Amino acid sequence: MPTISRFYGIVIMMYHNDRHAPHFHAKYGEFTALIAIDDGSIIAGRLPIRAYHLVLEWLALHRRELLANWEDARKQSELSTIEGLL
């Protein structure tokens, strides 16, 4: 699964052949979650609240880039790296 961003110990990844609605995977330590791109809801898994809030902040800044990556993933194309939070 390609890593598309990293920030504050959070790793953001996206599969090429995922079947759910547009989403990405966020990993922080031993925690993992599937996050919906459209509204930031947790589809599955969990994150500590502080990490989840950072992911939501990052999502708000990069929603268009994530949707573009989602479309590229559906086409089996290479995914773009997205800048993390600074």
C-alpha positions as CSV (number, residue, x, y, z in Angstrom):
1,M,0.0,0.0,0.0
2,P,1.6,3.3,-1.1
3,T,2.4,5.8,1.6
4,I,1.2,9.2,0.3
5,S,2.0,11.4,3.4
6,R,3.6,11.5,6.8
7,F,3.3,14.0,9.6
8,Y,3.6,14.0,13.4
9,G,4.1,10.2,13.5
10,I,1.0,9.7,11.4
11,V,1.3,7.7,8.1
12,I,-1.3,8.2,5.4
13,M,-1.7,5.4,2.8
14,M,-4.0,4.4,0.0
15,Y,-4.6,1.1,-1.7
16,H,-4.9,0.8,-5.4
17,N,-7.8,-1.7,-5.3
18,D,-9.9,-0.8,-2.3
19,R,-13.6,-1.3,-2.7
20,H,-15.1,1.1,-0.2
21,A,-16.2,4.7,-0.9
22,P,-13.3,7.1,-1.4
23,H,-11.1,6.9,1.7
24,F,-7.5,6.6,3.0
25,H,-5.8,4.7,5.7
26,A,-4.2,6.5,8.7
27,K,-1.8,4.8,11.0
28,Y,-0.5,6.1,14.2
29,G,1.6,3.8,16.4
30,E,-0.5,0.6,16.9
31,F,-3.7,2.4,15.8
32,T,-5.1,2.3,12.3
33,A,-8.3,3.8,10.8
34,L,-10.0,4.1,7.4
35,I,-11.1,7.7,6.9
36,A,-13.7,8.8,4.5
37,I,-12.5,11.6,2.2
38,D,-15.8,13.3,1.8
39,D,-16.6,14.0,5.5
40,G,-13.6,12.7,7.5
41,S,-15.6,10.1,9.4
42,I,-14.0,6.9,10.6
43,I,-15.2,4.0,8.5
44,A,-13.3,1.4,10.5
45,G,-10.7,1.2,13.2
46,R,-9.7,4.0,15.5
47,L,-7.1,6.7,16.3
48,P,-6.3,8.6,19.4
49,I,-8.4,11.8,19.5
50,R,-5.3,14.1,19.0
51,A,-4.1,12.1,16.0
52,Y,-7.6,12.1,14.5
53,H,-7.9,15.8,14.9
54,L,-4.6,16.3,13.1
55,V,-5.8,13.9,10.3
56,L,-9.0,16.0,9.9
57,E,-7.0,19.2,9.7
58,W,-4.8,17.7,7.0
59,L,-7.8,16.3,5.2
60,A,-9.4,19.7,5.0
61,L,-6.3,21.1,3.4
62,H,-5.8,18.3,0.9
63,R,-9.2,16.9,0.0
64,R,-8.8,17.7,-3.8
65,E,-5.4,16.0,-3.9
66,L,-6.8,12.9,-2.1
67,L,-9.7,12.6,-4.5
68,A,-7.3,12.9,-7.4
69,N,-5.2,10.1,-5.9
70,W,-8.3,8.1,-5.4
71,E,-9.1,8.4,-9.1
72,D,-5.5,7.5,-10.0
73,A,-5.7,4.4,-7.7
74,R,-8.9,3.2,-9.5
75,K,-6.9,3.4,-12.8
76,Q,-3.9,1.6,-11.2
77,S,-1.8,4.7,-11.8
78,E,1.0,6.0,-9.6
79,L,-0.2,8.0,-6.6
80,S,1.1,11.4,-5.8
81,T,2.8,12.3,-2.5
82,I,0.8,14.9,-0.5
83,E,2.5,17.4,1.8
84,G,2.0,16.7,5.5
85,L,1.1,19.3,8.2
86,L,3.8,21.7,9.0
